Amino acid sequence: MKDTEKPDDEAPEAVAEEADEQPVEEQAEEGQDEALTERADEPAAEDEAGEAEDDAEALDELDAEIEAEEDAIAADLAKARAEAESYLDDLRRLQADFDNYRKRTLREQTARAASASQALVTRLLPVLDNFELAVSAAEQSRDFDRMLKGVEMVFGELRLALEGEGLVKIEAEGKPFDPERHEAVIAVEEEDTEPGTVVDIVRAGYELRGKVLRPAMVKVAK
């Protein structure tokens, strides 16, 4: 009976040994899995590091491009400002030149007007002298004929002086009515006269160097 019990005692020990050996193998397998996992993670980490470096380089290139664009914009802006200042200076000089030209032209026109007035007055001074002599002679003599001759003489001198300045009397009587040179004050009936013909002059009209200075006031046949 004792011999038959020994095998029973040995069985549990074998089972225990097998039980102890099993976890060791599993542990080894787990260690191998962890090592494989670590080795598998190493390339992934390296890839992530490479991607990070690429991103950093891309950001650096983008910053460099942005900085270059900003520098170009700043240079263009500075150039535009310089051109604007140059144009503004040119405009100011042009305005100053125009103001000087306007003032000079105004002075020249004033001087020409003064010179023309002086020349006209100088030519009228003899007429004024003759008027004065005619009036003085008429007061002393009371002679109507002599006074009339004096007035006629002065009138002739005045007319010659004004004609010398370009004054011309507008012809009107017997001429067709011209609204640019005549001013009708009344329409009258005239036999043997075509309608629209000037029949009489109420006040003489004058032209100065081809320009109507005063239209002639006239009577017109209807």
C-alpha positions in Angstrom: 0.0 0.0 0.0 2.9 2.4 0.8 4.4 1.8 -2.7 1.2 2.8 -4.3 1.0 6.1 -2.4 4.4 7.5 -3.6 3.3 8.2 -7.0 0.5 10.2 -5.6 2.9 12.3 -3.6 5.1 13.0 -6.5 2.2 14.2 -8.7 1.5 17.3 -6.8 5.2 18.3 -6.9 5.3 17.9 -10.6 2.1 19.9 -10.9 3.6 22.6 -8.7 6.8 22.7 -10.8 4.8 23.0 -13.9 2.7 25.7 -12.3 5.9 27.6 -11.3 7.4 27.2 -14.8 4.4 28.6 -16.6 4.5 32.2 -15.2 8.2 32.5 -16.0 7.5 31.7 -19.7 4.7 34.2 -19.7 6.9 36.8 -18.1 9.5 36.2 -20.8 6.9 36.6 -23.5 5.7 39.8 -21.9 9.2 41.1 -21.7 9.7 40.3 -25.4 6.5 42.1 -26.2 7.5 45.2 -24.3 10.9 45.2 -26.0 9.2 44.9 -29.4 6.8 47.7 -28.4 9.7 49.9 -27.3 11.6 49.2 -30.6 8.4 49.9 -32.5 7.9 53.2 -30.7 11.4 54.4 -31.3 10.9 55.0 -35.1 7.6 56.7 -34.4 9.3 59.1 -31.9 12.0 59.7 -34.5 9.4 60.5 -37.1 7.7 62.9 -34.8 11.0 64.6 -34.1 11.6 64.9 -37.9 8.2 66.3 -38.5 8.7 68.8 -35.7 12.0 69.9 -37.3 10.3 70.2 -40.7 7.6 72.3 -39.2 10.1 74.5 -37.6 12.0 75.0 -40.8 8.8 75.7 -42.7 7.8 78.3 -40.0 11.3 79.9 -40.3 11.0 80.1 -44.1 7.5 81.6 -43.8 8.8 84.1 -41.3 11.6 85.0 -43.6 9.2 85.4 -46.5 6.9 87.6 -44.5 9.9 89.7 -43.3 11.1 90.1 -46.9 7.6 91.1 -48.0 7.4 93.6 -45.2 10.8 95.0 -46.1 9.7 95.3 -49.8 6.5 97.1 -48.7 8.4 99.4 -46.5 10.8 100.2 -49.3 7.9 100.9 -51.7 6.2 103.1 -49.2 9.4 105.1 -48.6 9.8 105.5 -52.3 6.2 106.6 -52.7 6.6 109.1 -49.9 9.8 110.5 -51.5 8.0 110.8 -54.8 5.0 112.5 -53.2 7.3 115.0 -51.4 9.1 115.7 -54.8 5.7 116.3 -56.5 4.6 118.5 -53.6 7.8 120.6 -53.9 7.3 120.9 -57.7 3.6 122.0 -57.1 4.7 124.5 -54.6 7.3 125.9 -57.0 4.8 126.0 -59.8 2.3 127.8 -57.5 4.9 130.3 -56.5 5.9 130.9 -60.2 2.2 131.3 -61.1 1.7 133.8 -58.3 4.7 135.8 -59.4 3.5 135.7 -63.0 0.1 136.9 -62.0 1.5 139.7 -60.0 3.9 140.7 -62.8 1.1 140.6 -65.3 -1.1 142.7 -63.1 1.6 145.2 -62.7 2.3 145.3 -66.4 -1.4 145.8 -67.2 -1.7 148.5 -64.6 1.4 150.2 -66.1 0.0 149.9 -69.7 -3.4 151.3 -68.6 -1.6 154.2 -66.8 0.5 154.8 -69.8 -2.5 154.8 -72.2 -4.4 157.1 -70.0 -1.4 159.4 -69.8 -1.0 159.5 -73.5 -4.7 160.2 -74.0 -4.8 163.0 -71.5 -1.6 164.5 -73.0 -3.4 164.6 -76.4 -6.5 166.2 -74.8 -4.6 168.9 -73.0 -4.5 171.2 -76.1 -8.3 170.7 -76.6 -8.8 171.8 -73.0 -6.6 174.8 -73.6 -8.6 175.8 -76.6 -11.9 175.4 -74.8 -10.6 177.7 -72.1 -9.5 180.3 -74.7 -12.9 180.1 -76.5 -14.9 180.5 -73.3 -12.7 183.5 -72.3 -13.0 185.2 -75.7 -16.8 184.7 -75.7 -17.1 186.3 -72.3 -15.1 189.3 -73.4 -16.5 189.9 -76.8 -20.0 188.5 -76.6 -19.6 187.7 -80.2 -21.7 184.6 -81.1 -20.0 184.0 -84.5 -16.5 184.0 -82.9 -17.7 181.8 -80.1 -19.2 179.3 -82.6 -16.0 179.2 -84.6 -14.0 178.6 -81.4 -16.3 175.7 -80.4 -16.1 174.2 -83.8 -12.4 174.4 -83.7 -12.2 172.7 -80.3 -14.7 170.0 -81.4 -12.5 169.2 -84.4 -9.4 168.9 -82.3 -11.2 166.7 -79.8 -12.5 164.4 -82.6 -9.0 164.1 -84.1 -7.5 163.2 -80.7 -10.1 160.5 -80.1 -9.8 159.2 -83.7 -6.1 158.9 -83.1 -6.9 156.5 -80.2 -9.0 154.3 -82.5 -12.4 155.8 -82.0 -14.7 155.6 -85.0 -18.3 156.9 -85.4 -20.8 154.2 -86.3 -22.6 154.9 -89.6 -26.3 154.6 -89.1 -28.5 156.9 -91.1 -29.8 155.3 -94.3 -28.3 152.0 -93.3 -30.2 148.7 -92.6 -30.8 148.3 -88.9 -28.1 146.3 -87.3 -28.9 145.1 -83.7 -25.2 144.7 -82.9 -24.4 148.3 -83.8 -27.7 150.1 -83.5 -30.3 150.6 -80.8 -33.8 151.3 -82.0 -35.7 153.8 -79.8 -38.7 154.3 -82.0 -40.3 153.0 -85.2 -41.7 155.7 -87.6 -43.5 155.6 -90.9 -41.5 157.0 -93.8 -42.6 157.1 -97.4 -40.3 155.7 -100.0 -38.2 154.0 -97.3 -37.9 150.3 -96.9 -38.9 148.9 -93.5 -36.0 148.3 -91.2 -34.0 151.2 -92.5 -32.5 153.7 -90.1 -34.0 157.1 -90.8 -32.5 159.3 -88.1 -29.9 159.3 -85.3 -30.9 160.2 -81.8 -27.5 159.7 -80.3 -24.2 158.8 -82.1 -22.6 155.5 -81.5 -18.9 154.7 -81.5 -16.5 151.8 -82.1 -13.1 151.6 -80.5 -10.6 149.5 -82.5 -13.3 147.4 -84.1 -15.3 146.8 -80.9 -18.7 148.5 -80.3 -18.1 151.0 -77.5 -21.6 152.4 -77.6 -24.4 151.5 -80.1 -26.1 154.3 -82.0 -29.6 155.2 -80.8 -31.7 155.5 -84.0 -35.2 155.8 -85.4 -36.2 152.9 -87.7 -38.7 152.9 -90.5 -41.6 150.5 -90.1 
